[in-house]
Amino acid sequence: MEAQGAFGLKQLMVEPANILTNVQEKKVYNLTLGEPRLSEFPYELLDQLKNIEQINNYYPSLGDQGLRQSILDKYYGHLKTSNIIITHGAIGALDVILRSTLDSTSEILLPNPGFPPYEKLAQLTGAKIIKYNINLYSSASLVDWDHILKNVTDQTKILLLNSPHNPSGKLFTLKDRDFLKQLLIHYPNLMFVMDEVYRDLIYSSLSHYDLTEFIDRGYIINSFSKIYPLQGARIGWVIASEENVQRMSGIYNNAYGAISSFGQELAKLLIAKNIDYSPRYYEARESGCKILDYYGVDYLFPNGAFFICVNYMRSDLDVISELKELGVHAVPGSAFGTLGTGYIRVSFAQTPEVLQESFHIIGTHWKLKKKERAIC
């Protein structure tokens, strides 16, 4: 399917001349950040804040009641406001979950590759960290469940899941859901955490599998930073059973106190506008993949989120350094775990001009390195 509009393919297939040698006027393209750069912020919302009485006051520690209800209405309609806490982004949600659940006698299963802060936050609890493999080249399941079964024990307190997955863009499937259900039955002390911050960025009519039916055995976290242009406001949430919400509230009240009133009001206004930004990201994905295909690049095709992992089959740290010299900043796959080694992660959430120019540089560079490998 050919993308249309701002990312028209006729422009994208024009290969820049001398792309790796003409560096005297080199631009810099930062493809590292997980920011929703294609979600335009409606600045008129700022004017509405002045009409909100006592907006400068502390808000309830568990979050504004209206915002909590709005999130439930959009994503989890059958749950109550007693099932949700507003947090300092998804990171704040995960921090409270781990600190209220783990200790030095606990084990936690984390994805490999996976978002680096997962491991950093788990380390703060003193828990034993065990990595499980993600199926990077399978569409049947995101999780390598055989690997899970070899590593789960009675001391395993949390299985952390992420879909759409960062960095690969792979999705949790119906098969994954069924395996999770069986695992929770066989390990009664096990809880899951589903990080679904990219759930609004799933492409080609593929499904997101709601895990709220298992909410007594886990947590679901999300934020306004990946599809909504509110990354600077740091507004996230955690969905949990009423019992677990109460258990977390002790830590939450003392560690965070209250989340930004201004950010929460902006979140309410933005969610009420019901803007669908996802077509822009779908179009950007199609265009970025077309460029990489033009050069014959080996990459992981993303079904969600806004990243592409390019397989260089050589030191990803060397690749990062070489691309930086060409003006393209990317993230080494090894930063996400051992299974990411040899890959680089780039964000396609870019303007058409940046996407065209930076992806052409990557494609040309990848093709050159492939020729060098062939000669060796």
C-alpha positions as CSV (number, residue, x, y, z in Angstrom):
1,M,0.0,0.0,0.0
2,E,1.5,3.4,-1.0
3,A,1.3,6.2,1.5
4,Q,-0.2,9.5,0.3
5,G,-0.2,13.1,1.6
6,A,2.7,14.8,3.2
7,F,4.9,11.7,2.9
8,G,4.3,11.2,-0.8
9,L,6.5,8.4,-2.2
10,K,7.6,10.3,-5.3
11,Q,9.7,12.6,-3.2
12,L,10.9,9.9,-0.9
13,M,12.4,7.8,-3.7
14,V,14.6,10.6,-4.9
15,E,18.1,9.5,-3.7
16,P,20.2,12.4,-2.5
17,A,23.4,12.9,-4.4
18,N,26.7,12.2,-2.7
19,I,24.8,11.5,0.5
20,L,27.7,10.1,2.5
21,T,30.4,12.5,1.3
22,N,28.7,15.9,1.1
23,V,29.1,16.7,4.8
24,Q,30.3,20.3,4.7
25,E,26.7,21.5,5.2
26,K,25.7,18.5,7.4
27,K,22.4,18.7,9.2
28,V,21.7,16.8,12.4
29,Y,18.8,14.4,12.6
30,N,17.9,13.2,16.1
31,L,16.0,9.9,15.7
32,T,16.6,8.8,19.3
33,L,13.7,10.1,21.3
34,G,10.3,8.5,21.9
35,E,8.5,11.7,21.4
36,P,5.2,12.0,19.4
37,R,6.5,14.6,17.0
38,L,3.6,14.0,14.6
39,S,1.0,14.9,17.2
40,E,0.5,18.6,16.9
41,F,-0.2,20.3,20.3
42,P,-3.4,22.4,20.2
43,Y,-2.0,25.6,21.8
44,E,-5.5,27.1,22.2
45,L,-5.9,24.7,25.2
46,L,-3.5,26.9,27.2
47,D,-6.0,29.8,27.1
48,Q,-8.6,27.6,28.7
49,L,-6.5,27.0,31.8
50,K,-7.0,30.5,33.1
51,N,-10.7,29.8,33.4
52,I,-10.2,26.8,35.8
53,E,-10.6,27.9,39.4
54,Q,-7.9,26.9,41.9
55,I,-5.8,25.3,39.2
56,N,-2.8,26.3,41.2
57,N,-3.9,24.2,44.2
58,Y,-2.7,20.7,45.1
59,Y,-4.9,18.1,43.4
60,P,-5.9,14.8,45.0
61,S,-3.0,12.5,45.5
62,L,-4.6,9.7,43.4
63,G,-5.4,12.2,40.6
64,D,-8.3,14.4,39.5
65,Q,-11.6,12.6,39.6
66,G,-12.7,13.9,36.2
67,L,-9.4,12.9,34.5
68,R,-9.6,9.4,36.0
69,Q,-13.1,9.0,34.7
70,S,-12.2,10.3,31.3
71,I,-9.4,7.7,30.9
72,L,-11.7,4.9,32.1
73,D,-14.4,6.0,29.6
74,K,-12.0,5.9,26.7
75,Y,-10.1,2.7,27.5
76,Y,-11.5,0.7,30.4
77,G,-15.2,1.5,30.5
78,H,-16.2,-1.3,33.0
79,L,-13.8,-0.2,35.7
80,K,-14.3,2.3,38.5
81,T,-12.2,5.3,39.5
82,S,-11.1,3.3,42.5
83,N,-9.1,1.2,39.9
84,I,-6.9,4.0,38.6
85,I,-4.2,6.3,39.9
86,I,-2.8,9.3,38.0
87,T,1.0,9.1,38.0
88,H,4.2,10.9,37.0
89,G,4.2,9.4,33.5
90,A,4.3,5.6,33.0
91,I,7.7,5.6,34.7
92,G,6.1,6.9,37.9
93,A,3.5,4.2,37.6
94,L,6.1,1.4,37.2
95,D,8.2,2.8,40.1
96,V,5.3,2.7,42.5
97,I,4.3,-0.8,41.4
98,L,7.8,-2.3,41.8
99,R,8.5,-0.6,45.1
100,S,5.2,-1.8,46.6
101,T,5.6,-5.4,45.3
102,L,9.3,-6.4,45.2
103,D,12.1,-6.8,47.8
104,S,15.4,-8.6,48.0
105,T,13.6,-12.0,48.2
106,S,11.7,-11.4,45.0
107,E,12.4,-12.2,41.3
108,I,11.2,-10.2,38.3
109,L,11.0,-11.2,34.6
110,L,12.0,-8.5,32.2
111,P,11.9,-8.5,28.4
112,N,15.1,-8.9,26.3
113,P,15.3,-6.5,24.4
114,G,13.4,-4.1,26.6
115,F,13.1,-0.5,27.6
116,P,16.3,0.2,29.7
117,P,14.5,1.9,32.7
118,Y,12.7,-1.4,33.5
119,E,16.0,-2.8,34.7
120,K,17.1,0.4,36.4
121,L,13.9,0.6,38.5
122,A,13.9,-3.1,39.3
123,Q,17.5,-2.8,40.6
124,L,16.4,-0.2,43.1
125,T,14.1,-2.7,44.8
126,G,16.9,-5.3,45.3
127,A,15.0,-8.0,43.5
128,K,16.7,-10.6,41.3
129,I,16.3,-9.7,37.7
130,I,15.8,-12.4,35.1
131,K,15.5,-11.7,31.4
132,Y,13.2,-13.5,29.0
133,N,13.4,-13.4,25.2
134,I,11.2,-11.5,22.8
135,N,10.4,-13.2,19.5
136,L,11.8,-10.6,17.2
137,Y,11.0,-12.6,14.0
138,S,7.7,-14.2,14.9
139,S,4.2,-12.9,14.4
140,A,2.6,-15.8,16.3
141,S,3.7,-14.5,19.8
142,L,5.6,-11.6,21.2
143,V,6.9,-13.6,24.2
144,D,9.2,-16.7,24.1
145,W,7.0,-18.7,26.5
146,D,9.4,-21.6,26.6
147,H,12.0,-19.3,27.9
148,I,9.6,-18.0,30.5
149,L,8.8,-21.5,31.7
150,K,12.5,-22.2,32.1
151,N,12.9,-19.2,34.3
152,V,9.7,-18.6,36.3
153,T,9.8,-19.8,39.9
154,D,7.7,-19.5,43.1
155,Q,9.7,-16.5,43.9
156,T,8.8,-14.7,40.7
157,K,6.6,-11.8,41.7
158,I,6.3,-9.8,38.5
159,L,6.3,-10.6,34.7
160,L,6.7,-7.3,32.9
161,L,5.1,-7.1,29.4
162,N,5.2,-4.4,26.8
163,S,2.9,-4.1,23.8
164,P,3.4,-2.5,21.3
165,H,6.9,-3.4,22.2
166,N,9.8,-0.9,22.5
167,P,12.1,-1.2,20.6
168,S,10.8,-3.7,18.0
169,G,7.2,-2.6,17.4
170,K,6.0,-6.2,17.8
171,L,2.6,-6.9,19.3
172,F,1.2,-9.1,22.2
173,T,-1.0,-11.7,20.5
174,L,-4.0,-13.8,21.3
175,K,-1.6,-16.7,21.8
176,D,0.4,-14.6,24.3
177,R,-2.8,-13.8,26.2
178,D,-3.7,-17.5,26.5
179,F,-0.2,-18.4,27.7
180,L,-0.4,-15.6,30.3
181,K,-3.7,-16.9,31.6
182,Q,-2.3,-20.4,32.1
183,L,0.8,-19.0,33.7
184,L,-1.2,-17.0,36.2
185,I,-3.2,-20.1,37.1
186,H,0.0,-22.2,37.7
187,Y,1.8,-19.5,39.7
188,P,-0.6,-17.9,42.2
189,N,2.0,-15.5,43.6
190,L,2.8,-14.1,40.1
191,M,1.6,-10.7,39.0
192,F,1.9,-9.1,35.5
193,V,2.6,-5.5,34.5
194,M,1.5,-4.6,31.0
195,D,3.1,-1.4,29.7
196,E,0.8,-0.3,26.9
197,V,2.0,3.3,26.3
198,Y,1.9,2.8,22.6
199,R,-1.6,1.1,22.4
200,D,-3.0,3.9,20.3
201,L,-0.3,3.3,17.7
202,I,-1.2,-0.1,16.3
203,Y,-1.4,-0.4,12.5
204,S,-3.2,-2.2,9.8
205,S,-6.3,-3.0,11.9
206,L,-4.3,-5.3,14.2
207,S,-5.7,-5.8,17.7
208,H,-4.7,-4.7,21.1
209,Y,-5.6,-7.3,23.7
210,D,-7.1,-5.9,26.8
211,L,-5.9,-7.6,30.0
212,T,-8.3,-5.9,32.4
213,E,-10.1,-9.2,32.9
214,F,-7.0,-10.3,34.8
215,I,-6.7,-7.1,36.7
216,D,-6.8,-8.8,40.1
217,R,-3.5,-10.4,39.1
218,G,-1.7,-7.4,37.6
219,Y,-1.3,-3.8,36.6
220,I,-1.7,-1.8,33.3
221,I,0.2,1.4,32.8
222,N,-0.1,4.1,30.1
223,S,0.6,7.8,29.6
224,F,-0.2,10.9,27.6
225,S,3.3,11.0,26.2
226,K,3.3,8.7,23.2
227,I,0.2,9.5,21.1
228,Y,-0.9,12.7,22.9
229,P,1.5,15.6,22.7
230,L,1.8,16.0,26.4
231,Q,5.2,14.4,27.1
232,G,6.4,17.5,29.0
233,A,3.4,17.4,31.3
234,R,4.4,13.9,32.6
235,I,0.9,12.5,33.1
236,G,0.5,8.8,33.2
237,W,-1.7,6.2,35.0
238,V,-1.9,2.8,36.4
239,I,-4.9,0.5,36.4
240,A,-5.1,-2.1,39.2
241,S,-7.5,-3.8,41.6
242,E,-9.0,-1.7,44.3
243,E,-6.9,-3.6,46.8
244,N,-3.6,-2.9,45.0
245,V,-4.5,0.7,44.5
246,Q,-4.9,1.0,48.2
247,R,-1.7,-0.8,48.8
248,M,0.2,1.5,46.5
249,S,-1.3,4.6,47.8
250,G,0.9,4.7,50.9
251,I,4.0,4.9,48.8
252,Y,2.3,7.2,46.3
253,N,1.1,9.7,48.9
254,N,4.5,10.1,50.4
255,A,6.8,9.8,47.4
256,Y,4.8,11.9,44.9
257,G,2.2,13.9,46.9
258,A,0.3,15.2,44.0
259,I,0.7,15.3,40.2
260,S,0.8,18.6,38.3
261,S,-2.7,20.2,38.3
262,F,-1.8,22.1,35.1
263,G,-0.8,18.9,33.4
264,Q,-3.9,17.0,34.5
265,E,-6.2,19.8,33.3
266,L,-4.4,19.8,29.9
267,A,-4.9,16.1,29.7
268,K,-8.6,16.4,30.3
269,L,-9.0,19.0,27.7
270,L,-6.9,17.1,25.2
271,I,-8.7,13.7,25.7
272,A,-12.1,15.5,25.3
273,K,-11.0,16.7,21.8
274,N,-10.8,13.1,20.7
275,I,-8.2,13.8,18.1
276,D,-6.9,10.8,16.2
277,Y,-3.2,11.3,15.4
278,S,-2.5,7.7,14.4
279,P,-2.9,8.1,10.5
280,R,0.1,10.4,10.5
281,Y,2.2,7.7,12.2
282,Y,0.9,5.0,9.8
283,E,1.8,7.2,6.9
284,A,5.3,7.9,8.3
285,R,5.9,4.2,8.9
286,E,4.9,3.3,5.3
287,S,7.2,6.0,3.9
288,G,10.1,5.1,6.1
289,C,9.9,1.4,5.3
290,K,9.7,2.2,1.6
291,I,13.0,4.1,1.8
292,L,14.6,1.2,3.6
293,D,13.2,-1.3,1.2
294,Y,14.6,0.8,-1.7
295,Y,18.1,0.1,-0.3
296,G,17.4,-3.5,0.6
297,V,17.9,-2.8,4.3
298,D,17.2,-5.7,6.8
299,Y,15.0,-4.4,9.5
300,L,12.2,-5.4,11.9
301,F,8.8,-4.4,10.5
302,P,6.9,-2.6,13.2
303,N,3.2,-3.3,13.7
304,G,3.0,-0.7,16.5
305,A,4.8,2.2,18.2
306,F,7.0,4.5,16.0
307,F,10.4,2.8,15.9
308,I,12.2,0.7,13.4
309,C,15.1,-1.6,14.4
310,V,17.7,-1.8,11.6
311,N,19.8,-4.9,11.5
312,Y,23.4,-4.1,10.7
313,M,24.9,-7.5,11.7
314,R,27.9,-5.8,13.2
315,S,28.8,-3.7,16.2
316,D,25.9,-1.4,16.8
317,L,28.1,1.0,18.8
318,D,30.4,1.4,15.7
319,V,27.3,2.0,13.6
320,I,26.0,4.6,16.0
321,S,29.4,6.4,15.8
322,E,29.5,6.3,12.0
323,L,26.0,7.5,11.6
324,K,26.6,10.3,14.1
325,E,29.4,11.5,11.8
326,L,26.9,11.7,9.0
327,G,24.4,13.7,11.1
328,V,22.0,10.9,12.1
329,H,21.6,10.1,15.8
330,A,20.2,6.7,16.7
331,V,20.1,4.4,19.7
332,P,22.2,1.2,19.8
333,G,20.2,-2.0,20.1
334,S,22.5,-3.3,22.7
335,A,21.1,-0.6,25.1
336,F,17.9,-2.6,25.2
337,G,19.5,-6.0,26.0
338,T,21.7,-8.7,24.4
339,L,19.1,-9.6,21.7
340,G,19.3,-6.0,20.5
341,T,23.0,-6.3,19.7
342,G,23.8,-5.5,16.1
343,Y,20.6,-3.4,15.6
344,I,20.0,0.3,15.8
345,R,16.7,1.9,16.8
346,V,15.4,4.9,14.9
347,S,12.2,6.8,15.4
348,F,10.1,7.5,12.3
349,A,7.9,10.0,14.2
350,Q,9.5,12.8,12.1
351,T,8.5,15.5,9.7
352,P,8.5,14.5,6.0
353,E,11.8,16.3,5.3
354,V,13.6,14.8,8.3
355,L,12.3,11.3,7.5
356,Q,13.4,11.5,3.9
357,E,16.8,12.8,4.5
358,S,17.8,10.8,7.5
359,F,16.4,7.5,6.2
360,H,18.2,7.9,2.9
361,I,21.4,8.4,4.9
362,I,20.7,5.2,6.9
363,G,19.8,3.2,3.7
364,T,22.9,4.3,1.8
365,H,25.2,3.7,4.8
366,W,23.6,0.2,5.4
367,K,24.1,-0.7,1.7
368,L,27.7,0.4,1.8
369,K,28.4,-1.7,5.0
370,K,26.8,-4.7,3.4
371,K,29.2,-4.4,0.4
372,E,32.1,-4.1,2.8
373,R,31.0,-7.3,4.6
374,A,30.8,-9.1,1.3
375,I,34.3,-8.1,0.3
376,C,35.7,-9.3,3.7
